[in-house]
Structure formats: C-alpha cells, structure tokens
Amino acid sequence: MKRDMDLIRKIILNIEANQHGFANHNFQIEGYTSEQISYHSYLIIQGGLAEGITTTNVQSSSPTAIIRNLTWQGHEFADAARNDSIWHKAMERIKEKGDAVPISVLTQLLISIVKTSIGLP
C-alpha cells in the first residue's frame, strides 16, 4: 500500500480534534477503508508522530496499529498542516519535484510556507 499524505493529515487532525487528547478508536474517514486507516496509523506511529500499539497479527493483510495520542512532533505537524491553503501549496510544490518526500521534509516545507504567509523570513 502506498503512503497517502492526505490520509495521514486527516488522521492527525482527527486525533488532535479530540478535546481529551486521546485518539477516538474505530473512527472513519470518508473515502478510506478501515485497512487504509489502520495501516496509516501504523505509519504515523512508526514516524514518531503518535504513540500507540501495533495490532498486526498473522491474520492481518497489512501492518495495523491503534493510535493512543499525538506526540510533540505530531502536534507540530498538525499545526503546520491545519490550513488547507498552506497544505495545498506544499503538496503542489512536492508534486512539481517528484511527488514523494519524507515527513520531516514535508513538515519543514509547511513551516516555511507558514512563516512566509505571516511575514517571517
């Protein structure tokens, strides 16, 4: 399964929206299967954006996980990725350059666009 940065963003923003700081279990995101959400939750944990547990077992068709909460880096990503306009600008730049970058580069790009939008160097 290919990593989908739009889905990662949606999952992180969904978790951040919970007023208690914990992820809602078994949440759904329109247009995505539970397998896609679980696999991307696994990637989010592996990438250090959230804490949680791996639920993969011998019957799993792909790696799976349940997110418990966001990490500091997860909140930093959410802050940088929240604005739709900034997100779309960053994704356009990435697609111009080849359509795939590490999450750390994406976060830096988002922060750079935020800084420019508020007049910081």
N, C-alpha and C positions, 0 to 999 in steps of 0.2 A: 504494500500500500504506500502510495506517495504521500509525503508530508504536505499538509494543507495549512498554510499560514493563516488563511482567513478563518478556518475552523479553530486553530489554536487561539487566535484573538478572541473569537466568540466564547470559547470555553473559559478563558481567563477573565473576561469581562463578566460572564455569568457568575463565576465564583466570587469575584470582587463585589458584585451587587448584593450578596447575602449580608445582611446587617450584623450577623454574628461572627463573620469571618471564616465560617466553615463552608465547605462546598455542599451543595444540595446533591444528594445521591439520586441516581437514576433520572437526572434531568435530560431533557430532549432539546435538540436544536433543529429547527425546520430545515429539511433538505439533506440531513445527515442520518446515517444509520447508527444504532447503538454501538455496533462494532467499530465504526469510524471514530465515534466519540471516545470510546474506551481506549482504542489504540493511540489516539492523540493525547489523551490523558496520560497514558504511559510515557509518551514522548515529552510531555510537559514536565513530568516528574524527573525523567532522565536528564532533561535540560536544566534542572535546578530552579525552575520557575514555580514549583509547587512541591509540597510534601504529600505523601500518600502511600498506598500499599499496592504492590503488584499482585494481581489476581490471576495471572496466567497459570493454566494447568494443562495436563495432557490432552484435554478435550478442546482447548482453545484453538480457534482458527488463526489468531494473531495475538501478539502480546497485548495484555489488558491490565488496567490499573484503575484504582479509585482514588481520586484526589481528596485530601483532607482539608488543605488550606494552601494559600499562596505563600511563597517566600518573599523576602525583601525584593529579590530580582523580579519575581512575578508581579509585584506591585509597581515596580519601576517600569516594567513592560506595559502594564495596564495604563499607567499614567501617560506614557508616551504614545500608546496606540489608541487611546479612547476616542479622539477626534476623528470623525470619518474623513474629513478633507485631508488631514495630515496622513492618515493611513493610506488613502488612495494615491497621494503624491509619492509616498515611499514605495508603494507597490509598483507604480508606473516606472520609477527610476530603476528598480530591481529588474523589471521585465525588459527594459532597454539594454541592460547589461548581461542578461542571460537567464533570468528567472529563478535563480536559486542562490541564497546567501545564508550563512549561519545566523542563528537567532541573535547572537551578540552583535553582529554587523547590522542586522535589521534594527535592533534597539538603538544602536548608535545613530543610524540614519534617521530614525524617528525623532530622537532627541535633537539632532541637528536641525531638522525641519521645524520642530517646536521652537528652538532658540531663534531661528530666522523669523518665524512668524510673530514673535514678541519683541523683535528688535535687538537681540543679543548677538554678539559676534560668534 
